[in-house]
């Protein structure tokens, strides 16, 4: 089993995904406290995939949809009105190998059709960009990207803040913090790309914030400059007040 979580809309519904290519939805009221020989629990729904499934998440707004990430470079969405087949499916480059953390797509907490997922293109692909794609699941396309050319590692883990203003990412031993507002506000036009952008997606204008090997998160250089200006202003104000008191 790769992941398990309860539905945010019901304490009785449990979701699991595993290496046997299955995502299963369980009603825990139908499970027995003690296993009986020959008895096997039956899920409410079983969603078959073409490869081991790395993650399965209920949508955080209504809890009526499930977003899955399979290891055959496929993302799927299942709706509560019909669990037996996906309402949306799209290919995405997020291959994996034995000794790496599985790449998992995660929901945006406010925009119900958006998710983010790390990129790891196949060898030989023309586009070898490694970043975090913003995917519009309704349109079934990538509409933005969190990307910094100075980062060479794989970004496997991503989680939005509760209001979706920030995105925290894990890249090996480093923690990354992104300001998410600009990419999400521009998502209606990002899909067309920008002049001179070879990837076809617009990267965040903010500086990526990289953490130390211990996983701590540092602030961006732009934010540091703002803090220095504020601190300098406060210092000048304090000095001026002291001079006034002395006079």
N, C-alpha and C positions, 0 to 999 in steps of 0.2 A: 504494500500500500504506500503510495507516494504522498497522499494528502487526504485529510478528513476535516470536515467542518459542518456545523449546524446551520440550518436555514435561518436568516435573520427574522423571518416572518413566523416561524413556528419552532418551538423547542423539540418537537417530535420528529422532525425530518433531518436525517443525517446523510451527508454526501461523501462518497469515497471515490478515489481513483487509484489505479494500480498498474503494475507491469503486465497484467494479463489482457491489456487493451480495453478494459471495461471501466466505465464510470457508472456507479450504482447509487440509487436514491433509496434510502431505508426509512421505514416507519419504526422507530424504536419501541413502540407499543406492541409490535408484533414479534419482538425478539424475546427469547426465553432467558431467564436468569441462570438456569443450569442447562448445559448442553446435554442432549439426549442422543444416545447412539442411533444413527440412521436418520436423524433429523437435520435438515439443512435449511437455514434461513433463506427466504426468498425476497429480493428487493421489490420495491414498488415499481421501479423502472430500471432498465439496464441499457446503457448507451455504448454500443460497440464502436471501437475505433480501429484504424489500420496499423497502429503501433502502440507501444507503451505510452500511458498518459501521465504526464508530469504534474499536472495540476487541474483542478476543477473548482471554480468559485461561483457561489451565488452572487447575483448582482446586489449591491449594497442598498439600493433604493427601494425596490419592491420585493426582492427575493424570489422572483418568478422566472428568472432566466439563469442559465448556467454557462459559463465561459470555460472552455477546455483548451489545453495546450498538449498536443501529441508530439511524439518524437519523430514523426515523419514530416516535420515542417508544416503542420497544419493547425489552424485555429478554428474552433467551432463554437456556435451558440445554440443552445437548446431552450425552447420555450415550454412553459408549464402546460399549455393547452395540447402539446404533442411532444412527448419525450422520446418517441421511437425514432425520430429523424431530426437532423439539425435544421434550424431555420436559416442559418447562415454558415458558410464554410469558406475559408480562403487559405491559400498557400502563403507561408511566411518563412524567411530564412532564419531558423533558430536551431540548427543542428546541435547535437550533443555527443559527448564521448564519456568514457567510463569514469574518469577522475575529475569531473567538473560538476559544479552545482547546476541542476537542470534549469533551463530558461523557462520562465512562467509568465504568461500574459495575465495582467491584473486590471480590474475595472477602475474607471474614474469615479470618484464618490458623488459627483454632481451631474455630469453629463452622461445620461444613461446609455448612449451608443458608443462611447469612447473607451478604449483600453490602451495600455502601453505594454510593450514587449521588447526585450533585448534582441539585437540583430547579431547573427553569426552566419554569414553567407557560406555557401558551399565552395570548396576549392575549385578554381577555374572560373568562378563567376566574375563578370565584368565589373560589378559593383561590390567591392570588398569593404564598404563602410561599416564600421562597428559603432553602434550608438543605441538609442532607445527609440523605437518607432511609436508614433501615435496613430492608432488605427481607428477609423470610423467603421464600425461593424455593420451599420445600416447600408452604407455605400460600398462596403467591402474593399476598402483601399486605405493605403497609408496617406495621411493628410498632414503629417508633421514629423519632426525628429528632434530629440535632444542629442546634441552631438558637439564634440570638441575634438579637433584634429590632433591635439597633443595627447589624447588618451588612446592608448594602443590595446588595452585589455578588453575582455569580454564583460559586458554588463548583464548579469543574470537575474538579479533580484531588484524589484522596483515596487515602491509603495507611496501613494499619494498621502498628503496630510488630509485631515477630515474635511476641509473645505476645498481641497484640490489646488491650493495656491503654491504648494511646494511638492517636489518629487524627490524622495530619497532613494538612492540606488546603491547596490553593492557590486564592486568590481574587484574580485580577488580579495586582497587584504585591505582594500581602500573603501571608504565610504564617500559617496558623492551626493551633493545637494544642489538641486536645480530650482530656479524660479519658473513656475509653469505657466504663468498668466499669458505671456505674449504668444506662445505657441498655440494655446487653446483659443484665445481670442481671434487669432488669424486663421483658424482651421478651415474657414470657407474658401480661402484663396491659396493656402499653402500647397495644395495638390498640384498646382500649375508650376510650382518651382519659381526660382528667381534667376535673373540673368547671371551667367557665370557660375552657377551652382551646379556642379557636375553630377550631384546625387539626385537632383530633381526635387529635393525637399529643402525647406528653409530651416536652418539650425537656430537654436536659441541665441539671441543677441547677448545674453548674460554670460559671464565667465563661469565655467564649471568650477565647482568647489570640491577639491579632493581632500580626503582624509589621510591620516598617518597610518602606519601599519597596524596600529592598535584599533583602527576603525573609527577614531574620533573624527569629527567633521569640522573643517576649517571654513571660514567665511571667504567670499570672493574678494578679489582685489578691489573691485569697484566699491563694494560695501566698506572695506577697510578705509579707502580714501575718504568716503563720506564721514565715517566715524572720526577720522583724524581732523577733518575740517570742523566738525561739531565740537570736538574736544579743544581745538585751538581757539574757537570762538568763545567757549566757556572760560578758558584761561585768561583771555584778554579782558573779558567782562569782569572776572574776579580781581584782576590787577587794577582795573579802572576804579572799582568800588573801594579797594584798599587805599588808593591815592586820594580819593575823595574824602575818606574818613580821616586820613592824616592831615589834610588841609583844613 
